[in-house]
Amino acid sequence: MLPVVEKMDTTKKQVMEILSHDADQILELTTDSLIGASSMSDPMLSDHLKDDIVQGLDGDLEIIDKRLRGPTSYLDIVTISGMGGIGKTTLAKKAYDHLPIRYHFDIFVWLTISQEFRYRNVLLEALHCIPKRRVSVNTKDYVKMNDNELADLVQKSLKGPRYLVVVDDIWSTDVWDSISQIFPNCNNGSRVLLTTRETDVAIYANPSSPHKMNLLDLDNSWKLLRDKVFGLEHDHPPELEEIGKKIAEKCQGLPLIISVIAGHLSKTVPKTLESWKYVAQTLSEIIASHPNKCLGVLGLSYHHLPNRLKPCFLSMGDFPEDFQVETWRLIQLWIAEGFIRTSSGSRESLEEVAEHYLEDLISRNLIMARKKRFNGEVKACGIHDLLREFCLIEAEMTKFMHVVRIPFSPAQKPNFRRFSIQKYIEDAYKLLPPVARSMYCFSNLDLPFEPRIKLLHIYPIYRHDPIIHGFFSRFKHLRVLAIFSAQFGSFPLVITKLFHLRYLQVRCLGNIPESISELLNLRTLICDPNPLDITLPRKIWMMKNLRYIHLRAASYLHLRAASYLHLRAASYLPSPRIDKNLVTGMPNLEEFFGLCYSSCTNEVFSSIPNLKRLTSHAPLRVYNFPYHLFDMSSLRKLEAFKFSWRYNFEHPIKRFVFPTSLRRLTLTKYRKLIWEEISSTFTMLPNLEELKLKDCKANDDVWIMSDKDIFKSLKLLLLSRQKLKRWEASSDNFPNLKRLVLKKCKDLQEIPTDFGEICTLEWIELHYCSTTSEDSARNIEQEQEDMGNNILKVYIHNSHTD
């Protein structure tokens, strides 16, 4: 028997050599002569060899092929994850039918799991794929065997030969635990290829190097659409290419949508420019008309969600198409809506639970991370248009939410509690029911306004009017009021009577009124006031439940003594004095965006002891005021600090006292910086992971770092618009640096060559920098590649050589 096995291996090697030299000729051979009798028993093969038209999978296939035919002898679990409709099964089929892979393995098994998991059916499916000569039991006797006996039979039948098992569409770790036991590890290079929508399942099956599929780029999207409509061997009319690419772009890289739209174009639409333009305009309606092909596929992911995650996912339909929502904003909205609950006895905050929910939805490929920090934290997220369409339909059916996109009559008055106004509709506000709990507004309201001109554009300013008062006073139960577009001439006082508000976002001219303090349940206050500087009311300090304050302008805390106008006339602002008869403090405040420099005092900070994130601005309309020490040492939980300054004073860094808890620090438009002070001050922050210096002006153009200047925890360093010419540093100065970003540092001669020795460095990114600094970055990358380090990558944008 042994000589036969050796002969088979020799024959395989010979065939593989032929494949590598003349693959095109081999592909012309018939399927029977290539595959052989043992593979013909595979029920999946005949369907798979009818290769569907696919685009953009060559790189994915190459990665999977290397993993499947890699040198490791132990049983390796290769995983493919991605959202529904992205092509996971298609990629698995291409790998399953890939000729080098067909010759590498002896037994091929395809198992489709899906949500309706039945253990016995999976075992029978496996036995049906395994060649009969390897199974010691007659097929008719399967019915007499219990599940344990069948599992034992599968395992024994797979022992010996090198096998490839595809486990397609698996949904849970429990299912993997059930079926993984039937795959024996014979140390002969056998493989299991697993596809799943759940990233957590892929990582659970094999934590090392899970393969995540990405959406197609525009080029491959158009190629896929074109080839499916006109065929691989037929040319397309040139006049349809531009509109065809627009249609492909609207599909947002999801092969499932591209295939459905291609089928619509090829079967029901004349191949004319006007017909294709109409398809581009009505893409959403076409997708909705194929519920089983599109929305039904994605609906599987939704219906598999735990109940706690379903409202969070459906709420993504609150936002318009292609809208990117910041993570902090989304989390606060979920909390205000009441979607987040903590279990009894849990020490996690609502924010922490919400973060876990978001991570879960991202891992299930239902929400997309649009922007990330260097450490993987999600800064902004969004949703694919097809998933958004599903959200809108499901939300309407379940009365979870109504999105105002088309006019409706009083007879169609929607009886919902959550509304999102995404299109201007006349008299729409009159038809919203007073029971509304949440209102999102992304369009202009049908309310009285005065036109204003700004940058040659006319935009409305909603004036204080009885109609506006009547509009808001109807919604006494509102918890969420998020107005993204409309701007009011002054802060609508009627809003301060909406006692149940937890989340308020509004744009207005002028200051925030004292009556804001009546909103005792408010957690999040976002105001975009028009003046450059505003004064916060004294009574805001009585709002104990406030967690987030986001103000676009530089905001002063209300002063006890002189009036604000008097101080402006005096051309300086003294340190604020808080009225002790009013202040109880804001112990729950975690983020303050927009606090003016002059209000950043020990007295203020002592009343917000749990602040985690602070953004401070220099005043824009007041000059020549005294500079005080910016002492943040009492903010022991502060993690992120951003400061913007545009005035000159000596030794600016020395005027700050930073807390040791600080992890992220951004300084913008600083003047008279001294590089030596930057080194000596910031290296004393033991937890500092992220340092950004944007458009700062230093007194000198040389940064020389000594052996004592060690940024122990720094992982990201960003320098933007610096006049730095020479930078002397070693790898010892940045022992844990992962990412270096230089933007418009046009005078910098080179990056310190020793940075290649930083073992943690993964990324060097340059924007509009000098050619010599670009060359130094490339040299560092090349030196590391020559030494076998392929982790470090260099990205150069707008290079002079492009």
Buried (B, 14 or more C-beta within 10 A) or exposed (E): EEEEEEEEEEEEEEBBEEBEEEEEEBEEEEEEEBBEEBBEBBEBBEEBEEEEEBBBBEEBBEBBBEBBBEEEEEBBBBBBBBBBBBBBBBBBBBBBBBBBBBBBBBBBBBBBBEEEBEBEEBBBBBBBBBBEEBBEBEEEEBEEBEEEBBBBBBBBBBEBBBBBBBBBBBBBBEBBEBBBEBBBEBEBBBBBBBBBBBBBBBBBBBEEEBBBBEBBEBEBBBBBBBBBBBEEEEEBEEEBEEBBBBBBEBBBBBBBBBBBBBBBBBEEBEBEEEBBBEBBEEBBEBBBEBEEBBBEBBBBBBEBBEEEBBBBBBBBBBBBEEBEBBBBBBBBBBBBBEBBEEEEEEEEBBBBBBBEBBBBBBBBBBBBBBEEBBEEEBEBBBBBBBBBBBBBBBBBEEEBBBBBBEEBEEEEEBEBBBBBBBBEBEEBBEBBBEEBBBBBBBBBBBBEBEEBEEEEEEBBBBBBBEEBBEBBBBBEBBBBBBBBBBBBBBBBEBBBBBEBBBBBBBBBBBBBBBBBBBBEBBBBBBBBBBEEBBBBBBBBBBBEBBBBBBBBBBBBBBBBEEEBEEBBEEEEBBBBBBEEEBBEBBEBBBBBBBBBBBBBBBBBBEBBBBBBBBBBBBBEEBEEBEEBEBBBBBBEEBBBBBBBBEBEEEEBBEEBEBBEBBBBBBBBBBBBBBBBBBBBBBBEBEBBBBBBBBBBEBBBBEBEBBEEBBBEBBBBBBBBBBBBBBBEBBBEBBBBBBBBBBBBBBBBEBBBEBBBBBEBBBBBBBBBBBEEBBBBBBBBBEBBEEEEEEEBEBEBEEEEEE
